């Protein structure tokens, strides 16, 4: 094995492990692999330059290419198509494969013209093969387990008094969440809804009202979808593309209507159960123990949630998780970021 191979985890041959490592090492605000150098006819890296954390000061072009070729054998992942989870019967989104782009990485190095520089490795993404078949549609309980990231799914139909502190905590910690707003709440609290959107958070639909979705007929289901879209878009300027019904109640009819209207139906994989006031410590401990790659963490604006939010953020980050919006989590690019 190459003496440089120790720089990369041996589990890089496993797709999920590879993408998790890339999130930890390459995506900004979790820590990324530095890289760098300088170009010319006979390329020699300037002083104090590094590639993937490895000092390449004084290295020639051919040496650097050799290093990249060695790494390329280890850093590789296969694409994974969208599939049905055999346990939940929900949809697990697909993810692109990755390989080191040697020429792209060299081009980045050649663009550097001073010592002490750092640039990222370049990667090529490999989409799953086109089978000619329609991708499966259904509820999404989690993102792809190849992403070492989670999403805060925040349902809002009440709890106005706790929203300012929740938004402040998210902002202070550099976290963007996905807020599922109830339509009638957005109508009555347009300023609060607009504030959430203005903070850069992703906006989604929690239906129009706190209805029992399993008891609704077609006409009322359509009303729940359309009226919520209208109210939320009017209040926030964002047209939702994700929908999560009250209490997570789904029916085949609702699933089909959302498919026709190009909504993604979203539920969750980890629940704070904050509405039951389980206690701040219990809530934090549960989330840190149960979170996993691609987790959708459900919460609401409550006094205990506000108190637990920062410890949850710090704890998740200490485990290497990125906290991203739902759109970023479900993006097939393993390097997508908010």
TIDREN-387220 format. One line per field, with one value per residue: residue number from 1; x, y, z of N, C-alpha, C in turn. Coordinates in steps of 0.2 Angstrom, whole numbers, plus 5000, padded with zeros to 4 digits. Atoms other than C-alpha are relative to their C-alpha. Layout:
BEGIN
nr <- NUM|... $
n_u <- X|... $
n_v <- Y|... $
n_w <- Z|... $
ca_u <- X|... $
ca_v <- Y|... $
ca_w <- Z|... $
c_u <- X|... $
c_v <- Y|... $
c_w <- Z|... $
This chain:
BEGIN
nr <- 1|2|3|4|5|6|7|8|9|10|11|12|13|14|15|16|17|18|19|20|21|22|23|24|25|26|27|28|29|30|31|32|33|34|35|36|37|38|39|40|41|42|43|44|45|46|47|48|49|50|51|52|53|54|55|56|57|58|59|60|61|62|63|64|65|66|67|68|69|70|71|72|73|74|75|76|77|78|79|80|81|82|83|84|85|86|87|88|89|90|91|92|93|94|95|96|97|98|99|100|101|102|103|104|105|106|107|108|109|110|111|112|113|114|115|116|117|118|119|120|121|122|123|124|125|126|127|128|129|130|131|132|133|134|135|136|137|138|139|140|141|142|143|144|145|146|147|148|149|150|151|152|153|154|155|156|157|158|159|160|161|162|163|164|165|166|167|168|169|170|171|172|173|174|175|176|177|178|179|180|181|182|183|184|185|186|187|188|189|190|191|192|193|194|195|196|197|198|199|200|201|202|203|204|205|206|207|208|209|210|211|212|213|214|215|216|217|218|219|220|221|222|223|224|225|226|227|228|229|230|231|232|233|234|235|236|237|238|239|240|241|242|243|244|245|246|247|248|249|250|251|252|253|254|255|256|257|258|259|260|261|262|263|264|265|266|267|268|269|270|271|272|273|274|275|276|277|278|279|280|281|282|283|284|285|286|287|288|289|290|291|292|293|294|295|296|297|298|299|300|301|302|303|304|305|306|307|308|309|310|311|312|313|314|315|316|317|318|319|320|321|322|323|324|325|326|327|328|329|330|331|332|333|334|335|336|337|338 $
n_u <- 5004|4996|4999|5005|5007|5002|5003|5007|5003|5000|5007|5002|5003|5007|5003|5003|4995|4997|5003|5000|4993|5000|5004|4996|4993|4999|5005|4998|5003|4999|4993|4999|4993|4997|4996|4998|4993|4998|4999|4995|4998|4998|5004|4997|5004|4996|4999|5006|5007|5002|5005|5003|4997|4993|4996|4997|4995|4995|5002|5001|5007|5000|5000|5007|5005|5000|5003|5007|5002|5000|5006|5006|5001|5003|5006|5005|5006|5005|5006|5006|5007|5006|5003|5005|4997|5004|5003|5005|5004|4999|4995|4994|4998|4994|4994|4995|4993|4995|4993|4995|4999|4993|4999|5003|4996|4994|5002|5001|4994|4996|5003|4998|4994|4996|4999|5004|5007|5003|5006|5003|5000|5006|5003|5005|5006|5003|5007|5002|5002|5007|5003|5006|5006|5001|4998|5005|5002|5004|4998|4993|4999|4993|4996|4996|4995|4993|4998|4999|5004|5007|5004|5005|5007|5003|5007|5003|5007|5001|4993|4997|4996|4993|4997|4994|4994|4998|4996|4994|4995|4998|4995|4994|4996|4999|5004|5006|5005|5005|5006|5007|5005|5007|5003|5004|4995|4997|5005|5001|4994|4996|4993|4996|4998|4995|4994|4996|4998|4995|4994|4997|5003|5004|5007|5004|5007|5003|5008|5003|5003|4999|5005|4998|4999|5003|5007|5002|5001|4995|5001|4997|4993|4998|5000|4994|4993|5000|5001|4994|4995|5001|4999|4993|4996|5002|4997|4993|4997|4998|5005|4998|4999|5000|5006|5000|5006|5001|4999|4997|5005|5000|5005|4998|5003|4996|4994|5001|5001|4994|4996|5003|4999|4993|4998|4997|5004|4995|5002|4994|4997|4998|5005|4999|5006|4999|5007|5002|4995|4997|4994|4995|4994|5002|5001|4993|4997|5004|4998|4993|4999|5003|4999|4996|4999|5006|5005|5005|5002|5006|5001|5005|4998|5003|4995|4995|4996|4996|4994|4996|4997|4992|4997|5001|4996|4993|4999|5000|4994|4995|5000|4998|5006|5002|5007|5002|5007|5002|4998|4993|4999|5003|4997|4996|4992|4997|4997|5004|5000|5005 $
n_v <- 4994|4993|4997|4994|5003|4999|4994|5002|5006|5006|5001|4996|5004|5000|4994|4996|4998|4995|4993|4997|4997|4994|4995|4998|4998|4996|4995|4995|5000|5006|5001|5002|5002|4995|5002|4995|5000|4995|5003|4998|5005|5006|4998|5001|4997|4995|5002|5000|5002|5007|5004|5005|5000|5003|4995|5002|4995|5002|5006|4999|5002|5008|5003|4999|5004|5007|5000|5000|5006|5005|4999|5001|5007|5001|4996|5001|5003|5001|4997|5004|4998|4999|5007|5000|5002|5006|5000|4995|5000|4994|4999|4998|4997|5003|4996|5001|5002|4995|5002|4994|4997|4998|4995|4994|4998|4997|4993|4995|4999|4995|4993|4996|4997|4997|5005|5000|5000|5006|5000|5007|5004|5000|5006|5002|5004|5005|5001|5007|5002|4999|5006|4999|5001|4994|5001|5001|4994|5002|4996|5000|5000|4999|4999|5005|5001|4999|4993|4999|4994|5001|4995|4999|4999|4996|4998|4994|4999|4997|4999|4994|4996|5003|5000|4996|5003|5005|4998|4998|5005|5003|4995|5000|5006|5001|5006|4999|5006|5000|4998|5002|4995|5001|4995|4995|4996|4995|4995|4996|4998|4999|4997|5005|5004|4996|5000|5006|5000|4995|5002|5005|5007|5003|5000|5006|5000|5005|5000|4994|5000|5006|5005|5008|5002|5007|4999|4995|5002|4997|4993|4997|5001|4995|4993|4999|4999|4994|4994|4999|4997|4993|4996|5000|4997|4993|4997|5001|5000|5007|5005|5006|5006|5006|5000|5005|4999|5000|5006|5004|5004|5001|5005|5001|4994|4995|5002|4999|4993|4997|5001|4996|4993|4999|4999|5005|5002|5000|5001|4999|5006|4999|4996|4997|5000|4994|4997|5004|4997|5006|4997|4997|5005|5006|4999|5000|5007|5004|4998|5001|5007|5003|4997|5004|4997|4998|4999|4994|4999|4996|4996|4994|4994|5000|4997|5005|5001|4994|5001|5006|4999|4999|5006|5005|4998|5001|5007|5003|4998|5004|5007|4999|4999|4993|4999|4997|5000|5006|5000|5002|5007|5004|4999|5005|4999|5001|4994|4995|4996|4994 $
n_w <- 5000|5000|4994|5000|4999|4993|4999|5001|4996|5004|5002|5006|5005|4999|5002|4994|4996|5004|5000|4993|5000|5004|4997|4994|5002|5006|5000|4995|4993|4996|5001|5007|5002|5004|5005|5003|5003|5005|5006|5004|5005|4996|4994|4993|4995|4995|4993|4996|5003|4998|5003|4996|4993|5001|5002|5006|5001|5005|5005|5007|5003|5001|4993|4997|5004|4997|4994|5002|5002|4994|4996|5004|4999|4994|4999|5005|4997|5005|4999|4997|5003|4995|4998|4995|4994|4999|4993|5000|5007|5002|5005|4998|5006|5003|4999|5005|4999|5000|5001|5000|5007|5000|5004|4997|4994|5003|5002|4994|4998|5004|5000|4994|5002|4994|4995|4994|5002|4999|5005|4999|5005|5004|5001|5005|4997|5005|4998|5000|5007|5002|5001|5004|4996|4996|4994|4995|4996|4993|4994|4999|4993|4999|5006|5002|4994|5002|4998|4993|4999|4998|5001|4995|5003|4994|5002|4997|5000|4994|4997|5003|4995|5000|5006|5001|4997|5004|5006|4998|4999|5006|5003|4996|5001|5007|5003|5004|4999|5005|4996|5003|4997|5002|5004|4997|4995|5005|5002|4994|4998|5006|4998|4997|5006|5004|4996|5001|5006|5001|4997|5004|4999|5005|4998|5002|4998|4995|5001|4999|4993|4996|5002|5000|5007|5001|5001|5005|5006|5005|5000|4994|5001|5005|4997|4995|5004|5004|4995|4996|5005|5001|4994|4998|5005|4999|4994|5000|5006|5002|5002|4997|5004|4996|4997|4995|4997|4993|4997|5004|5003|5008|5003|5007|5004|4999|5003|5008|5002|5000|5005|5005|4999|5000|4993|4996|4994|4995|4993|4996|4997|4993|4998|4993|4996|4995|4998|4994|4995|4997|4996|5005|5000|5003|5007|5003|4999|5005|5007|5001|5000|5005|5007|5005|5006|5004|4995|5000|4993|4999|4994|5000|4995|4993|4995|4999|5006|5000|4995|5002|5006|5001|4998|5005|5005|4998|4999|5006|5004|4997|5003|5007|5005|5002|4999|5007|5002|5003|5007|5000|4998|5005|5006|5002|5000|4993|4998|5000|4994|5000 $
ca_u <- 5000|5006|5014|5001|4986|4986|4980|4963|4952|4953|4934|4934|4930|4913|4901|4892|4908|4916|4903|4902|4921|4919|4906|4918|4934|4929|4913|4916|4910|4914|4932|4939|4954|4966|4976|4986|5001|5007|5008|5020|5028|5038|5027|5035|5024|5029|5034|5021|5008|4998|4987|4974|4983|5000|5014|5019|5032|5044|5035|5035|5019|5023|5025|5008|4999|5006|5000|4983|4982|4986|4972|4960|4962|4956|4943|4929|4911|4897|4881|4865|4848|4832|4825|4811|4816|4811|4807|4797|4791|4797|4808|4826|4833|4847|4865|4878|4895|4911|4929|4944|4945|4964|4964|4952|4963|4979|4970|4966|4984|4991|4980|4989|5003|5010|5016|5006|4990|4977|4964|4951|4953|4941|4929|4918|4900|4893|4874|4865|4862|4846|4836|4822|4810|4801|4808|4798|4787|4781|4784|4802|4807|4826|4839|4852|4863|4878|4877|4884|4871|4854|4840|4829|4811|4802|4783|4774|4756|4758|4772|4774|4781|4796|4800|4811|4823|4823|4828|4841|4849|4849|4857|4870|4875|4875|4861|4848|4832|4817|4801|4784|4771|4753|4743|4731|4745|4754|4739|4737|4755|4762|4776|4782|4782|4791|4804|4808|4810|4821|4833|4837|4827|4819|4800|4788|4770|4761|4744|4732|4724|4725|4714|4713|4720|4714|4696|4697|4690|4698|4690|4696|4713|4715|4710|4723|4737|4731|4726|4742|4753|4744|4744|4763|4769|4759|4767|4785|4788|4793|4783|4784|4790|4789|4773|4771|4753|4746|4751|4760|4744|4745|4733|4736|4724|4735|4751|4744|4738|4755|4764|4752|4756|4775|4776|4788|4779|4790|4789|4803|4815|4819|4806|4809|4791|4794|4775|4774|4788|4799|4813|4827|4841|4830|4826|4845|4850|4837|4842|4861|4858|4846|4852|4860|4866|4852|4841|4825|4823|4806|4803|4791|4793|4791|4800|4810|4815|4822|4833|4838|4842|4860|4865|4858|4867|4884|4881|4877|4892|4903|4898|4903|4885|4882|4865|4857|4841|4830|4833|4852|4850|4839|4850|4859|4876|4886|4894|4879|4878|4866 $
ca_v <- 5000|5018|5027|5041|5029|5031|5049|5041|5030|5012|5012|5024|5009|5009|5021|5027|5028|5038|5051|5053|5056|5069|5078|5079|5083|5093|5103|5120|5123|5106|5106|5103|5095|5109|5108|5119|5124|5134|5131|5133|5124|5113|5114|5115|5118|5133|5133|5130|5122|5106|5094|5085|5090|5083|5095|5095|5110|5108|5093|5092|5090|5071|5068|5076|5067|5051|5055|5059|5043|5033|5042|5040|5021|5023|5037|5031|5027|5020|5029|5023|5024|5030|5014|5009|5006|4988|4992|5009|5006|5024|5031|5033|5046|5041|5048|5051|5042|5051|5050|5061|5072|5072|5084|5096|5095|5099|5114|5121|5118|5127|5142|5146|5158|5162|5151|5146|5143|5129|5123|5108|5093|5092|5078|5070|5065|5049|5049|5032|5023|5028|5012|5020|5017|5030|5033|5027|5039|5039|5046|5051|5047|5050|5056|5045|5036|5040|5058|5062|5075|5078|5090|5099|5098|5111|5111|5127|5129|5137|5142|5160|5166|5154|5157|5172|5163|5148|5158|5167|5151|5144|5160|5161|5143|5145|5132|5133|5122|5117|5125|5116|5130|5127|5137|5145|5150|5158|5168|5174|5177|5183|5194|5179|5168|5181|5182|5164|5165|5181|5172|5160|5145|5133|5134|5119|5115|5107|5108|5121|5116|5104|5091|5072|5068|5050|5056|5068|5065|5070|5088|5092|5085|5096|5111|5107|5106|5121|5133|5130|5133|5149|5155|5151|5157|5174|5176|5170|5172|5154|5141|5125|5109|5098|5093|5085|5082|5085|5071|5063|5055|5048|5039|5032|5046|5059|5051|5051|5069|5075|5066|5074|5091|5088|5089|5078|5069|5071|5063|5060|5047|5055|5063|5075|5073|5090|5094|5081|5091|5076|5088|5097|5084|5069|5077|5081|5064|5056|5066|5063|5044|5041|5053|5044|5048|5057|5059|5070|5077|5083|5097|5112|5129|5125|5132|5115|5114|5132|5127|5110|5117|5123|5108|5097|5107|5106|5088|5083|5093|5084|5068|5075|5078|5093|5101|5106|5110|5096|5102|5100|5083|5076|5083|5069|5077|5071|5087|5098|5112|5126 $
ca_w <- 5000|4996|5010|5006|5008|5027|5024|5019|5029|5023|5023|5008|4997|5005|4997|5013|5022|5008|5007|5026|5025|5011|5021|5036|5026|5010|5014|5022|5040|5045|5039|5022|5014|5010|4994|4983|4972|4956|4938|4924|4909|4921|4936|4954|4969|4979|4997|5010|4999|5003|4994|5004|5020|5012|5010|4992|4993|4978|4970|4952|4941|4938|4957|4961|4947|4954|4971|4964|4955|4971|4980|4966|4968|4986|4985|4975|4978|4967|4964|4973|4964|4973|4982|4993|5011|5015|5034|5032|5014|5012|4998|5001|4989|4977|4978|4965|4965|4967|4960|4961|4945|4942|4928|4937|4953|4943|4935|4952|4957|4942|4945|4961|4959|4977|4991|5006|4996|4999|4986|4987|4977|4962|4960|4947|4951|4943|4943|4945|4928|4919|4919|4909|4923|4933|4950|4965|4974|4992|5009|5013|5031|5029|5017|5009|5023|5012|5018|5035|5038|5046|5044|5057|5052|5062|5061|5065|5069|5086|5098|5091|5108|5106|5088|5090|5102|5091|5076|5086|5091|5074|5067|5081|5077|5058|5055|5042|5045|5035|5043|5038|5041|5042|5030|5041|5054|5039|5035|5053|5056|5040|5048|5058|5042|5032|5046|5045|5027|5028|5039|5025|5031|5019|5019|5017|5019|5034|5026|5028|5045|5059|5050|5052|5035|5036|5036|5022|5005|4988|4988|5005|5002|4987|4997|5011|4998|4987|5001|5011|4995|4992|5010|5013|4996|4999|5017|5013|4995|4994|4985|4995|4987|5002|5011|5028|5034|5052|5063|5049|5043|5025|5014|4996|4990|4998|4991|4973|4974|4980|4967|4954|4961|4961|4980|4990|5004|5020|5037|5049|5057|5074|5084|5099|5105|5112|5112|5127|5137|5140|5148|5140|5145|5140|5123|5119|5125|5114|5098|5100|5103|5089|5075|5060|5043|5033|5049|5048|5066|5070|5082|5086|5094|5113|5128|5130|5112|5113|5128|5120|5103|5105|5115|5101|5088|5097|5101|5083|5076|5089|5081|5064|5057|5046|5049|5032|5024|5018|5000|5003|5011|4997|4984|4974|4975|4990|4991|4991|5004|5009 $
c_u <- 5004|5001|4995|4993|4998|4997|4992|4998|5000|4993|4997|4997|4993|4996|4998|5006|5004|4997|5000|5007|5001|4997|5005|5006|4999|4995|5001|4995|5000|5008|5001|5007|5003|5004|5002|5006|5000|5001|5005|5002|5003|4998|5004|4996|5004|5000|4993|4994|4999|4995|4997|5004|5008|5004|5003|5005|5005|4999|4999|4993|4999|4999|4993|4995|5001|4997|4992|4997|5000|4994|4994|4998|4996|4993|4996|4994|4995|4994|4995|4994|4995|4997|4995|5003|4996|4996|4994|4996|5001|5005|5006|5003|5007|5006|5005|5007|5005|5007|5004|5001|5008|5002|4997|5004|5007|4999|5000|5007|5004|4997|5003|5007|5004|5000|4995|4992|4997|4993|4997|5002|4993|4998|4995|4994|4998|4993|4999|4998|4993|4997|4994|4993|4999|5002|4994|4998|4997|5003|5008|5001|5007|5003|5005|5005|5007|5002|5000|4997|4993|4996|4995|4994|4996|4992|4997|4993|4998|5007|5003|5005|5007|5004|5006|5007|5002|5004|5006|5005|5002|5005|5007|5004|5001|4996|4994|4995|4995|4993|4994|4995|4993|4997|4996|5004|5004|4996|4999|5006|5005|5007|5004|5003|5005|5007|5004|5003|5006|5006|5003|4998|4996|4992|4996|4993|4998|4993|4997|4997|5001|4995|5002|5000|4997|4993|4998|4999|5004|4999|5004|5008|5003|5000|5005|5006|5000|5000|5006|5005|4998|5001|5008|5004|4998|5004|5008|5003|5003|4995|5002|5000|4999|4993|5000|4993|5000|5000|5004|4995|5000|4995|5003|4997|5005|5007|4999|4999|5006|5005|4997|5002|5007|5002|5004|4997|5006|4998|5006|5003|5002|4995|5001|4994|5000|4993|4998|5005|5003|5006|5005|5006|4997|4999|5007|5003|4997|5003|5007|5000|4997|5001|5005|5001|4993|4993|4996|4998|4995|5000|4995|5003|4997|5006|5006|5004|5005|5006|5004|5003|5007|5003|4999|5005|5007|5001|5001|5007|5006|5001|5002|4994|5000|4992|4998|4993|4998|5002|5007|5001|4998|5004|5005|5007|5002|5003|4996|5000|4995|5004 $
c_v <- 5006|5003|5006|4997|5001|5007|4999|4994|4994|4998|5004|4996|4999|5006|5004|5003|5006|5007|5003|5004|5007|5005|5003|5004|5006|5006|5005|5000|4994|4999|4997|4998|5006|4997|5006|5000|5006|4997|5003|4994|4994|5002|4997|5003|5005|4998|5001|4999|4993|4998|4995|4999|4997|5005|4998|5006|4997|4994|5003|4998|4992|4997|5001|4996|4993|4999|5000|4994|4995|5001|4998|4992|4998|5004|4999|4997|4999|5004|4995|5003|5001|4993|5001|4996|4993|5000|5005|5000|5007|5001|5003|5003|4997|5005|4999|4997|5005|4997|5006|5002|5002|5006|5007|5002|5003|5007|5005|5001|5005|5007|5004|5003|5003|4994|5000|4999|4993|5000|4993|4996|5000|4993|4999|4997|4995|4999|4992|4999|5001|4993|5001|4999|5006|4999|4999|5006|4998|5004|4999|5001|5002|5002|4994|4999|5001|5007|5001|5007|4999|5007|5001|5002|5003|5002|5006|5001|5004|5001|5007|5003|4997|5000|5005|4997|4994|5002|5003|4995|4997|5005|5000|4994|4999|4994|5003|4993|5000|5001|4998|5005|4998|5006|5006|5004|5005|5006|5005|5003|5001|5003|4994|4995|5003|5000|4994|4999|5005|4998|4994|4993|4998|5000|4994|5000|4995|4999|5006|5001|4994|4995|4993|4998|4994|5000|5004|4997|5004|5008|5003|4999|5005|5007|5000|5001|5007|5006|5001|5003|5007|5004|5001|5004|5008|5003|5000|5002|4994|4995|4993|4994|4994|5001|4995|5001|5000|4993|4995|4995|5000|4995|4999|5006|5006|4999|5002|5007|5004|4999|5004|5007|5001|5002|4993|4999|4999|4998|5001|4993|5000|5005|5003|4999|5006|5003|4996|5003|4995|5003|5001|4994|4994|5001|5000|4993|4995|5001|4997|4992|4997|5003|4995|5004|5001|5001|5006|5001|5005|5004|5006|5005|4999|5003|4995|5000|5006|4999|4994|5001|5001|4994|4994|5002|4998|4993|4996|5002|4996|4993|5000|5001|5007|5001|5004|5000|4994|5000|4998|4992|4995|5001|4994|5001|4999|5005|5007|5004|5006|5006 $
c_w <- 5000|5007|5001|5002|5007|5001|4999|5003|4995|4998|4994|4994|5001|4998|5006|5004|4997|5000|5007|5001|4996|5004|5006|4998|4995|5001|5005|5006|5004|5000|4994|4999|4997|4994|4996|4996|4994|4994|4996|4995|5004|5007|5007|5005|5004|5007|5003|4997|5002|4995|5004|5007|4999|4997|4993|4998|4996|4996|4993|4997|5000|5007|5002|4996|5003|5007|4999|4998|5005|5004|4996|5000|5007|5001|4995|5003|4994|5001|5003|4997|5006|5001|5005|5006|5002|5007|5000|4994|4997|4994|5003|4994|4998|5002|4995|5003|5000|4998|4999|4992|5000|4996|5003|5006|4998|4998|5006|5003|4996|5000|5006|4998|5006|5005|5006|4998|5002|4995|5002|4994|4996|4999|4994|5003|4995|5002|4999|4992|4999|4998|4995|5004|5004|5007|5005|5004|5006|5005|5001|5008|5002|4993|4999|5006|4998|5002|5008|5003|5003|4999|5006|4997|5005|4997|5004|4999|5006|5003|4998|5005|5000|4993|5000|5003|4996|4994|5002|5001|4994|4996|5004|4999|4992|4997|4996|5001|4995|5005|4996|5004|4998|4997|5004|5006|4996|4999|5006|5003|4994|5001|5003|4994|4996|5004|5000|4994|4999|5003|4996|5001|4994|5002|4996|5003|5005|5000|5002|5007|5003|4999|5001|4993|4998|4999|4995|4993|4995|5000|5005|5000|4996|5003|5005|4996|4997|5004|5004|4995|4999|5006|5001|4995|5001|5006|4999|4994|4997|4998|5003|4995|5004|5004|5006|5004|5008|5003|4996|4997|4992|4998|4993|4996|5001|4996|4993|4999|5001|4995|4993|5000|5001|5007|5002|5006|5005|5007|5004|5003|5007|5002|5007|5005|5005|5002|5007|5006|5003|5004|4995|4999|4996|4992|4996|5000|4994|4993|4999|5000|4994|4993|4996|4994|4996|5005|4999|5007|5001|5007|4999|5004|5007|5004|5001|4994|4999|5004|4997|4993|4999|5002|4994|4994|5001|5000|4993|4996|5003|4997|4992|4995|4998|5001|4994|4999|4997|4992|4999|5001|4995|4993|4998|5001|5007|5003|5000|5007|4999|4997 $
